[in-house]
Amino acid sequence: MEKRRCTFADAILFGKYQLLQVIGTGRTCEVYLARHIGLEEYRAIKKIPRTSVDHTDFHKEATILKGLKAPGIPVIYDLEEDEDYFYLIEEYLEGLSLQELAEKEGTLSKAMTVSIGIQICRLVYYLHSAEPNPILYLDLQPKNLLLCHDTVKLIDFGQAIFLRDAGNLKKRYGTVGYAAPEQYTEDELDERTDIYAIGQIMHFLLTGRAAGKGGTKAGWNPVSLEKIIGRCLETEKEKRYPSVTVLCEELEKIRKDGDRKDHISSLTIAFAGNKSGVGTTHLAIGLSAYLKIQGFPCLYEEKNGSNAVRLMAEYENAAFDSFGICRISGLLMKPLYGPAVRLKEPGGMTRVFDYGTKWQEMTSSLADVQIMVNGGKPWDVNIPDDSGSAFVICNMAAPGVRIGRDRQRKGTVYMKAPYFESPFDLSPEGMDFYASLMNRIWKGWEKKDREWVFWRCFKKAKSIMKGISVRS
């Protein structure tokens, strides 16, 4: 679905929906962003001309959606109609379409592509395994898939049908470049038709274009992923994967550190500097960029008063969503909000906290990993006695400067950060540094795995007791 925007002046539908703007157009419809006046919640309203669809076809999309209850699939709230149009009122899902993401950020990494591919497979599996009537989507394409906080969501079920009705279609529609060969003929449609489109989407994310009729070209990507996409794109559907379950299993096999994904997605990593100007924000943003490249959903959160996120958002004209989060140079970033602000909390992602110079606040926090950042001069390398950080990074180190001289701090990991100009666009040296850091973090996580619950409770008790002693 193509996006375009326009505003409305006091336009009210059915006495309760205030139209705000057009957020998309399809082959025969327009989609509006609206606000429910009574509930003060956003809705997506799909408007379809009566001349382009009959009453039965209009209700087909609503019938399919009403039986689906899964994260990433919009909830249907209501149906309306007037003399000229049918209206479908749905949950408004925030996020960038994969098409917009590619236009803004270019091609994605292998790890991010595999992560998105796995999420698409899981959504499509939910449709294919729906009971009592499995569903074919039949229009998987980058414009119909949203990425909200690195979580994939599926919109526009206008072409979806029940599998039992696949042989009775009078007209077949699809998107050029993503529709399977059998959609152009009278051949039977089944689950493998959607698998073809998944392969095209992954090819698009990696290369910026859908594959041609000849399929993929050798050498454009690592052999394992090229082979998977190539099988999805077989002209004869009998040669494709038999189900999205099998495809998903193949993608899981090549996902780097796939067994760590669920653990890392709940990890909180905090940075603080021993003084201003040592590069704390630079290193925290760099880790966020590294995790994103590796396919791990990640949120950078400002825990200091620098106002850096808002300044960057203003510079890039980036908008904030209902979670208070914006996307800057491809990274999800959240500024510091005051205590009176109440926002929804995102889930399922690693969170990187930037405390600036507030290392005391970091120490008393419940962050899983605490990293102290020091400068690289001989007078910068000392660590505050009560910092309690498990990791110390010496940034911008001068030649010959030795770190970790106070070896009495047993269990502390000392590292030197290399110079890299932009934390948003990491150099090979920067990538290697963060790979080493995350490997060391993971080793510490594995070591504490059995005592993790005790360790978190101890940290919380320590924080509470510290607060009691201050108040007394």
C-alpha positions as CSV (number, residue, x, y, z in Angstrom):
1,M,0.0,0.0,0.0
2,E,1.4,3.3,-1.1
3,K,1.7,6.1,1.5
4,R,0.8,9.7,1.0
5,R,-0.4,12.4,3.4
6,C,-2.9,15.2,3.5
7,T,-4.8,16.9,6.3
8,F,-8.5,17.5,7.0
9,A,-10.4,20.3,8.5
10,D,-13.0,19.2,11.1
11,A,-13.9,16.1,9.1
12,I,-16.0,13.8,11.3
13,L,-17.2,10.3,10.1
14,F,-20.3,8.7,11.7
15,G,-20.3,11.2,14.5
16,K,-17.3,9.7,16.3
17,Y,-14.2,9.5,14.0
18,Q,-12.2,12.6,13.4
19,L,-10.2,12.2,10.2
20,L,-6.6,13.4,10.5
21,Q,-4.8,12.4,7.3
22,V,-4.6,9.9,4.5
23,I,-1.9,7.4,5.4
24,G,-2.2,5.0,2.5
25,T,-3.7,4.2,-0.9
26,G,-4.3,0.9,-2.5
27,R,-5.6,-0.4,-5.8
28,T,-9.2,0.5,-4.9
29,C,-9.1,2.1,-1.5
30,E,-7.8,4.9,0.7
31,V,-6.8,4.5,4.3
32,Y,-7.2,7.3,6.9
33,L,-5.7,7.9,10.2
34,A,-8.6,8.9,12.5
35,R,-9.2,9.6,16.2
36,H,-12.1,8.1,18.1
37,I,-13.5,11.2,19.7
38,G,-15.0,9.4,22.7
39,L,-12.2,7.0,23.5
40,E,-9.4,9.4,22.3
41,E,-7.7,6.5,20.5
42,Y,-6.3,6.2,17.0
43,R,-8.0,4.1,14.4
44,A,-7.2,3.2,10.7
45,I,-10.2,3.6,8.5
46,K,-10.2,1.9,5.1
47,K,-12.6,3.5,2.6
48,I,-13.6,1.4,-0.4
49,P,-15.9,2.7,-3.3
50,R,-19.0,0.6,-3.8
51,T,-18.3,0.7,-7.5
52,S,-15.1,-1.4,-7.0
53,V,-16.3,-4.1,-4.7
54,D,-19.6,-5.8,-3.9
55,H,-21.1,-6.3,-0.4
56,T,-19.9,-9.9,-0.1
57,D,-16.3,-9.1,-1.0
58,F,-16.2,-6.2,1.5
59,H,-17.4,-8.4,4.3
60,K,-14.8,-11.1,3.4
61,E,-11.9,-9.0,4.7
62,A,-13.8,-8.3,7.9
63,T,-14.8,-11.9,8.3
64,I,-11.1,-13.0,8.0
65,L,-9.8,-10.3,10.4
66,K,-12.4,-10.9,13.1
67,G,-11.2,-14.4,13.7
68,L,-7.5,-13.4,14.1
69,K,-6.2,-12.5,17.5
70,A,-2.4,-12.2,17.3
71,P,0.2,-9.5,17.9
72,G,1.1,-7.9,14.6
73,I,-2.3,-8.3,13.0
74,P,-4.8,-5.4,13.3
75,V,-8.0,-5.8,15.3
76,I,-11.2,-5.0,13.5
77,Y,-13.5,-2.7,15.5
78,D,-16.4,-1.9,13.2
79,L,-18.0,-1.8,9.8
80,E,-19.8,1.2,8.3
81,E,-21.2,2.2,5.0
82,D,-23.0,5.1,3.2
83,E,-24.4,5.6,-0.3
84,D,-21.0,5.7,-2.0
85,Y,-18.5,3.8,0.2
86,F,-17.8,0.9,2.5
87,Y,-15.7,1.6,5.6
88,L,-13.6,-0.9,7.6
89,I,-12.5,0.5,11.0
90,E,-9.3,-1.2,12.3
91,E,-6.6,-0.9,15.0
92,Y,-4.0,1.7,13.9
93,L,-0.6,0.0,13.8
94,E,2.4,2.4,14.1
95,G,5.6,1.8,12.2
96,L,7.5,2.2,9.0
97,S,6.7,-0.1,6.1
98,L,9.6,-2.3,4.9
99,Q,9.4,-0.2,1.7
100,E,9.9,3.0,3.6
101,L,12.6,1.5,5.7
102,A,14.6,0.4,2.6
103,E,14.2,3.9,1.1
104,K,15.4,5.6,4.2
105,E,18.2,3.2,5.3
106,G,19.2,1.2,2.2
107,T,19.7,-2.5,2.2
108,L,19.7,-4.4,5.5
109,S,22.3,-6.7,7.0
110,K,22.0,-10.5,6.7
111,A,21.2,-10.8,10.4
112,M,18.4,-8.2,10.3
113,T,17.0,-9.8,7.1
114,V,16.9,-13.2,8.7
115,S,15.3,-11.8,11.8
116,I,12.6,-10.1,9.8
117,G,12.1,-13.2,7.6
118,I,11.6,-15.4,10.7
119,Q,8.9,-12.9,12.0
120,I,7.1,-12.9,8.7
121,C,7.1,-16.7,8.7
122,R,5.6,-16.8,12.1
123,L,2.8,-14.4,11.1
124,V,2.1,-16.4,7.9
125,Y,2.2,-19.7,9.8
126,Y,-0.6,-18.2,12.1
127,L,-2.7,-17.6,9.0
128,H,-1.9,-20.9,7.4
129,S,-2.8,-22.9,10.5
130,A,-6.0,-20.9,11.4
131,E,-8.8,-23.2,12.4
132,P,-11.2,-24.3,11.2
133,N,-10.3,-22.4,8.0
134,P,-6.6,-21.8,7.0
135,I,-6.0,-18.4,5.3
136,L,-3.8,-17.5,2.3
137,Y,-2.6,-13.9,2.4
138,L,-1.7,-13.6,-1.3
139,D,-0.2,-10.1,-1.3
140,L,2.9,-10.2,0.8
141,Q,5.1,-7.2,-0.2
142,P,7.2,-4.6,1.6
143,K,4.4,-2.0,1.6
144,N,2.1,-4.3,3.6
145,L,4.6,-5.1,6.3
146,L,5.3,-2.6,9.1
147,L,8.3,-2.6,11.4
148,C,7.4,-1.1,14.8
149,H,10.3,-1.2,17.3
150,D,11.8,-3.9,15.1
151,T,8.7,-6.0,15.4
152,V,7.0,-7.0,12.1
153,K,3.3,-6.3,11.7
154,L,1.0,-7.2,8.8
155,I,-1.6,-4.9,7.3
156,D,-4.1,-4.8,4.4
157,F,-6.0,-8.2,4.2
158,G,-7.8,-7.1,1.0
159,Q,-6.5,-10.0,-1.0
160,A,-6.5,-12.7,1.7
161,I,-8.9,-15.6,1.2
162,F,-9.8,-18.9,3.0
163,L,-7.8,-21.8,1.6
164,R,-11.1,-23.6,0.8
165,D,-12.1,-20.8,-1.5
166,A,-8.7,-20.5,-3.4
167,G,-10.0,-22.5,-6.4
168,N,-13.1,-20.3,-6.8
169,L,-11.4,-17.0,-7.4
170,K,-12.9,-15.2,-10.4
171,K,-10.1,-12.6,-10.4
172,R,-6.6,-12.8,-9.2
173,Y,-4.6,-9.8,-8.0
174,G,-1.1,-9.5,-6.7
175,T,1.9,-7.1,-6.7
176,V,4.3,-7.3,-9.6
177,G,7.6,-8.7,-8.4
178,Y,6.1,-10.4,-5.4
179,A,3.2,-12.4,-6.8
180,A,4.1,-16.1,-7.5
181,P,3.9,-17.4,-11.1
182,E,0.7,-19.4,-10.4
183,Q,-1.1,-16.1,-9.5
184,Y,-0.8,-15.1,-13.2
185,T,-2.3,-18.4,-14.4
186,E,-5.2,-20.6,-13.5
187,D,-2.9,-23.0,-11.5
188,E,-3.9,-23.9,-8.0
189,L,-3.0,-21.5,-5.1
190,D,-1.8,-22.9,-1.8
191,E,0.6,-22.1,1.1
192,R,3.6,-22.2,-1.2
193,T,2.2,-19.2,-3.0
194,D,2.9,-17.1,0.1
195,I,6.3,-18.7,0.5
196,Y,7.4,-17.3,-2.9
197,A,6.6,-13.8,-1.7
198,I,8.5,-14.3,1.5
199,G,11.6,-15.1,-0.6
200,Q,11.1,-12.0,-2.7
201,I,10.8,-9.8,0.4
202,M,14.1,-11.2,1.8
203,H,15.8,-10.6,-1.5
204,F,14.5,-7.1,-1.6
205,L,15.7,-6.3,1.9
206,L,19.2,-7.6,1.1
207,T,19.6,-6.1,-2.4
208,G,17.0,-3.3,-2.7
209,R,15.0,-5.0,-5.4
210,A,12.9,-8.1,-6.1
211,A,14.6,-11.0,-7.9
212,G,13.9,-11.2,-11.7
213,K,12.4,-14.2,-13.4
214,G,15.8,-15.9,-13.3
215,G,15.8,-15.9,-9.5
216,T,18.8,-15.0,-7.5
217,K,22.3,-14.4,-8.9
218,A,25.2,-16.4,-7.5
219,G,27.5,-14.6,-5.2
220,W,25.3,-11.8,-4.1
221,N,24.9,-13.1,-0.6
222,P,26.2,-15.8,1.8
223,V,25.6,-19.2,0.3
224,S,23.3,-20.5,3.0
225,L,20.8,-17.6,2.7
226,E,21.1,-17.5,-1.1
227,K,20.1,-21.1,-1.2
228,I,17.1,-20.6,1.1
229,I,15.8,-17.6,-0.9
230,G,16.5,-19.4,-4.2
231,R,14.3,-22.4,-3.1
232,C,11.5,-20.0,-2.1
233,L,11.6,-18.5,-5.6
234,E,11.3,-21.7,-7.5
235,T,8.9,-21.2,-10.5
236,E,7.4,-24.6,-9.9
237,K,5.8,-24.5,-6.4
238,E,6.5,-28.2,-5.9
239,K,10.2,-27.3,-5.6
240,R,9.6,-24.7,-2.9
241,Y,9.5,-25.3,0.8
242,P,6.5,-27.4,1.7
243,S,5.4,-25.1,4.5
244,V,6.5,-21.9,6.3
245,T,7.4,-24.0,9.3
246,V,10.2,-25.7,7.3
247,L,11.3,-22.4,5.9
248,C,11.4,-20.8,9.4
249,E,13.5,-23.7,10.7
250,E,16.0,-23.2,7.9
251,L,16.3,-19.5,8.7
252,E,16.7,-20.3,12.4
253,K,19.7,-22.5,11.6
254,I,21.6,-19.6,10.0
255,R,20.7,-16.9,12.4
256,K,23.9,-16.0,14.1
257,D,23.8,-16.7,17.9
258,G,20.2,-17.7,17.4
259,D,20.1,-19.5,20.8
260,R,21.0,-16.3,22.5
261,K,18.3,-14.2,20.9
262,D,15.6,-14.6,23.5
263,H,18.0,-13.9,26.4
264,I,19.6,-10.8,24.7
265,S,16.2,-9.4,23.8
266,S,15.5,-8.9,27.6
267,L,18.9,-7.5,28.5
268,T,19.5,-4.0,29.9
269,I,22.9,-2.5,29.4
270,A,23.9,0.8,31.1
271,F,26.7,3.2,30.2
272,A,28.0,6.0,32.4
273,G,31.2,8.1,32.3
274,N,33.5,9.1,35.1
275,K,33.4,12.7,33.7
276,S,32.0,14.7,30.8
277,G,33.6,14.4,27.4
278,V,34.8,10.8,27.6
279,G,32.5,9.5,24.9
280,T,29.8,7.8,26.9
281,T,27.0,8.7,24.4
282,H,29.2,7.8,21.4
283,L,29.8,4.3,22.8
284,A,26.2,3.7,23.9
285,I,24.9,4.6,20.5
286,G,27.5,2.5,18.8
287,L,26.4,-0.6,20.8
288,S,22.8,0.1,19.8
289,A,23.9,0.2,16.1
290,Y,25.9,-3.0,16.5
291,L,23.0,-4.9,18.0
292,K,20.7,-3.7,15.2
293,I,23.1,-4.8,12.5
294,Q,23.3,-8.2,14.2
295,G,19.5,-8.5,14.1
296,F,18.7,-7.9,17.7
297,P,15.9,-5.4,18.3
298,C,17.3,-2.6,20.4
299,L,16.3,0.7,22.1
300,Y,18.7,3.5,23.1
301,E,17.3,5.4,26.1
302,E,18.7,8.7,27.3
303,K,19.0,8.8,31.1
304,N,20.8,12.1,31.3
305,G,19.9,15.7,30.7
306,S,21.9,16.3,27.6
307,N,18.8,16.5,25.4
308,A,20.8,14.9,22.6
309,V,18.0,12.7,21.3
310,R,15.6,15.6,20.8
311,L,18.3,17.6,19.1
312,M,19.1,14.8,16.7
313,A,15.4,14.2,16.1
314,E,14.9,17.9,15.3
315,Y,17.9,17.8,12.9
316,E,16.6,14.7,11.1
317,N,12.9,15.8,11.3
318,A,12.1,12.5,13.0
319,A,8.7,12.1,14.7
320,F,8.0,10.5,18.1
321,D,5.4,7.7,18.3
322,S,3.0,6.9,21.2
323,F,5.8,5.2,23.0
324,G,7.8,8.4,23.0
325,I,10.3,6.8,20.6
326,C,11.7,8.0,17.3
327,R,13.9,6.5,14.6
328,I,17.2,8.3,14.0
329,S,19.6,7.0,11.3
330,G,17.9,3.6,11.6
331,L,18.1,3.4,15.4
332,L,15.2,3.5,17.9
333,M,15.9,6.3,20.4
334,K,14.0,7.6,23.4
335,P,14.8,10.9,25.1
336,L,14.7,11.6,28.8
337,Y,11.1,12.3,30.0
338,G,10.1,13.9,33.2
339,P,8.5,11.9,36.1
340,A,5.0,13.2,35.2
341,V,5.1,11.7,31.7
342,R,3.4,8.2,31.4
343,L,4.2,6.3,28.2
344,K,3.6,2.7,27.1
345,E,6.6,0.5,27.6
346,P,8.0,-1.3,24.6
347,G,8.8,-5.0,25.0
348,G,10.9,-7.7,23.4
349,M,14.1,-5.7,22.8
350,T,17.5,-5.0,24.3
351,R,17.6,-1.6,26.1
352,V,20.8,0.5,26.2
353,F,20.8,3.2,28.9
354,D,23.0,6.3,28.6
355,Y,23.5,7.9,32.1
356,G,26.0,10.5,30.9
357,T,28.1,11.4,33.9
358,K,25.5,10.1,36.4
359,W,27.4,7.0,37.3
360,Q,26.0,7.0,40.8
361,E,22.5,6.6,39.3
362,M,23.7,3.8,37.1
363,T,25.2,2.0,40.1
364,S,21.9,2.1,42.0
365,S,19.9,1.0,38.9
366,L,18.7,-2.5,38.1
367,A,20.5,-2.7,34.8
368,D,21.7,-6.2,34.0
369,V,25.1,-4.9,32.8
370,Q,26.9,-1.7,34.0
371,I,29.7,-0.2,31.9
372,M,31.9,2.6,33.2
373,V,33.5,4.8,30.5
374,N,36.9,6.5,31.2
375,G,39.0,8.8,29.2
376,G,42.2,7.7,27.6
377,K,44.7,9.9,29.4
378,P,46.8,8.7,32.4
379,W,44.8,10.9,34.8
380,D,41.4,9.6,33.4
381,V,41.9,5.8,34.1
382,N,40.9,5.7,37.8
383,I,37.5,4.3,38.6
384,P,35.3,5.6,41.4
385,D,35.6,3.2,44.4
386,D,31.9,2.7,44.6
387,S,31.0,2.4,40.9
388,G,30.5,-1.3,41.1
389,S,30.8,-1.7,37.3
390,A,31.5,-5.1,35.9
391,F,33.0,-3.5,32.7
392,V,35.4,-0.5,32.3
393,I,36.0,0.9,28.8
394,C,38.9,3.2,28.3
395,N,38.0,5.5,25.4
396,M,40.3,7.5,23.2
397,A,43.3,5.9,24.9
398,A,46.7,7.6,24.4
399,P,49.6,5.4,23.3
400,G,51.2,3.5,26.1
401,V,48.4,4.1,28.6
402,R,47.7,1.0,30.7
403,I,44.3,0.2,31.9
404,G,43.2,-2.0,34.8
405,R,46.0,-1.0,37.1
406,D,43.8,-1.4,40.1
407,R,43.6,-5.2,39.8
408,Q,42.2,-5.4,43.3
409,R,38.8,-4.9,41.6
410,K,38.3,-8.6,41.1
411,G,35.9,-9.6,38.3
412,T,36.0,-6.3,36.5
413,V,36.6,-6.5,32.7
414,Y,38.8,-3.8,31.2
415,M,38.7,-2.9,27.5
416,K,40.1,-0.3,25.2
417,A,37.7,1.2,22.6
418,P,39.1,1.9,19.1
419,Y,38.5,5.2,17.3
420,F,35.5,5.1,15.0
421,E,34.1,8.4,13.6
422,S,30.4,7.7,13.5
423,P,28.5,5.5,16.0
424,F,25.7,5.2,13.5
425,D,27.9,3.8,10.8
426,L,30.5,1.5,12.5
427,S,33.9,0.8,11.0
428,P,35.3,-2.7,10.9
429,E,37.3,-1.9,14.1
430,G,34.1,-0.7,15.8
431,M,32.3,-3.9,14.8
432,D,35.1,-6.0,16.2
433,F,35.2,-4.1,19.4
434,Y,31.4,-4.5,20.1
435,A,31.6,-8.2,19.1
436,S,34.2,-8.7,21.7
437,L,32.2,-6.7,24.3
438,M,29.0,-8.7,23.7
439,N,30.9,-12.0,23.8
440,R,32.3,-11.0,27.2
441,I,28.8,-9.9,28.4
442,W,27.4,-13.2,27.2
443,K,30.0,-15.2,29.0
444,G,29.2,-13.3,32.2
445,W,25.5,-14.0,31.6
446,E,26.0,-17.7,31.2
447,K,28.1,-17.8,34.3
448,K,25.4,-16.2,36.3
449,D,22.6,-18.0,34.7
450,R,21.7,-20.4,37.6
451,E,21.9,-17.6,40.2
452,W,20.3,-15.0,38.0
453,V,17.1,-14.6,40.0
454,F,19.1,-14.3,43.2
455,W,21.5,-11.8,41.7
456,R,18.6,-9.5,40.4
457,C,16.9,-9.7,43.8
458,F,20.2,-8.8,45.5
459,K,20.6,-5.8,43.3
460,K,17.1,-4.6,44.0
461,A,17.5,-5.1,47.8
462,K,20.8,-3.1,47.6
463,S,19.0,-0.3,45.8
464,I,16.2,-0.2,48.3
465,M,18.5,-0.3,51.3
466,K,20.6,2.5,49.8
467,G,17.4,4.6,49.5
468,I,16.5,3.9,53.1
469,S,19.9,4.9,54.5
470,V,19.8,8.2,52.5
471,R,16.3,9.0,53.9
472,S,17.2,8.2,57.4
